[in-house]
Amino acid sequence: MVVAFVISWSTQEEYYNLHLQAGYATLGLICMRLVWGFIGSKHARFTDFICSPKATIAYLKLLLHGDSKRYIGHNPAGGAMVALLLTGLLVVTLSGIALDAAENWSGPMSEMNLYRYTSFIKSIHSTSTDLLLVAISFHLLGVFYSSLAHRENLIKSMITGKKRKY
């Protein structure tokens, strides 16, 4: 998903077809992750890591003070970030599909006469992309901070899907 998003973000208008293909790939991966969040392995399921805002804030306070619990799966802050990133990616990709329909009369939304809303859709697509980049920055900072706090390589575990046991 990272590769598809980076390709889509970096190509934008210069390589429009590649931009679209990477955007559709991102959407497909979002859909796969949403399904995996319900039927996947224990630590991949949303029920394992989506916590209340109160629990997430409590975890973040403890993390900043060096007293946070270590999790084998996602911690509460990581769970909140997964939800935020998936939502942001969904808004970016769907608004991109809508923008393609509005500007080019192309894609699965091409019959919806979205040309009337081109400016609004473009604003949503641009703003949601910018907000997603901010969220990604916070995500990276959180991963590095949490990796240091818990003395583990979270980046490696994100790639391999494996984290050392207690």
N, C-alpha and C positions, 0 to 999 in steps of 0.2 A: 504494500500500500504506500509506503514511503517513496519507493522508486516511481510509482505511477504518479503520485502527487507532485514530486519534484520535476518530473518530465513535463507534466501539465503546466505547472507554475512557470517553469523556465522557457517554455515554448510560446505561450500566450498567443500573440498575433503573428509572430514571425513565421511559425510553422503551424498554421491553424489546424490542418488535418491531424498532425501528431498530437496537438493540444486536445483535440476532440477525442482521439483514440485513448489517450492517457486518462482523460476525464471519465470516459465510459469504463475503462479498466478499473479506475478508482471506485466508481459506483458499483461495479460487479463485486469488488472485494469488500465493500461496505456491506452489501447484501449477504455475502458469505459469512462475514464476521457477525452480523446480526443473527443469522441462523445458528452459528456456532455458539453464540452467547446463550442460546436456549437448549441446545442438544449436545454441546461439546463436553470436553473433560471437566472434571470438578472445578478446577481453578479458572477455566475459561468461561464458565457460566456467569451470567450477570448476577444471579442470586448469591454467588460466592463473594462478590466484591462491590456491588452497588450498595452503599450505606446512606444513612440519613445525613442531611447537611450538618446536624448537630454532632454526629459521630465523626464526620470528616474534619470539622473544625477542631474537635477535641484531639484527634490524631495529629493534626498539623501543629497545634500548640505543644503537644508532647514531643514531637519531632524536633521542633525548634529548641526545646530545652534538653534534648538528648535522652529523653525517657520513653520514646515511642516503642510500641510492640513491633516486632519483626513478623512479617507475613510470608508464607510460602507462595501464595498467589499475590494478587494485587492488594496493596494496602488501601485504606479508604480514600486517600488523596489520589492514588493511581486509578481507582475505580471511578471517581468523579471526573478525572481527566479523560478516561476512556469514553465516558458518556458525552463529555463536552466535545472531544475530537470527532467522534462518530457523527454527532449532530451537526457540527460545523462542516465536516466533509460532505454530509448529505445535503445541506443547504447550498454549498458551493457547487456540487455536481448537478443538482436539480435546477438551480438557477442558471447554470451554464447550458444545460439542455434547453431550457426555456429561452435563453438569449439566442442560441443558435436558431431556434424556431422563429423568434421575433425578427432577427436580422437577415436570416438566409432562407426562411421558409423551409427549413430542413429538420430532419430528426423526428422522433416520435411525437413531439408536440406541434409539428408543423401545421396541422389542421386547426389549431386553436385560435388563430388570428391574434397572436400575441404582439404583432407589430405595433399595436396601439400602446403597448406598455414597455416598449424597448428601453426607454430611459430609466424607468423604475426598476426593471429587471437587471439592467446593467449596473445600477447602483447597488442592488442587493448582491449581485455576483462580486463586484469589486469590494464592497464593504465586508462581506462575509469572508472573502479571501484574506483581507488585511487582518480581521479579527482572528481568523484561524492561524495566521502566522504568529500573532501574539501568543495565542494558546500553545502553539508548538514550542515557542521560546520558553514559556513557563514550564511546559512538560519536560524539556531538556534540562532546565535548571533543577527541577524537582528530581529527575532521575539521577543527576550527578550528586545532588545534596544527599538524597536517600542512599545512594550507593556508598558514599563516604560515611554517613551516619551508621549504617548497618554493616559496613565493611564487606560489601559484596558487589559483584559486577552485574548490575541490572541490565546493562546493554547486552551483554552476552546472554543473559537469561531470556531477554526479549527475542533474540534471534534463535536460540536453541529450544526455548520453551522449558528449560530445566533450570532449577535453582537449588542450591545446596540445602539440604535438610538442616534442621537445628543442630 
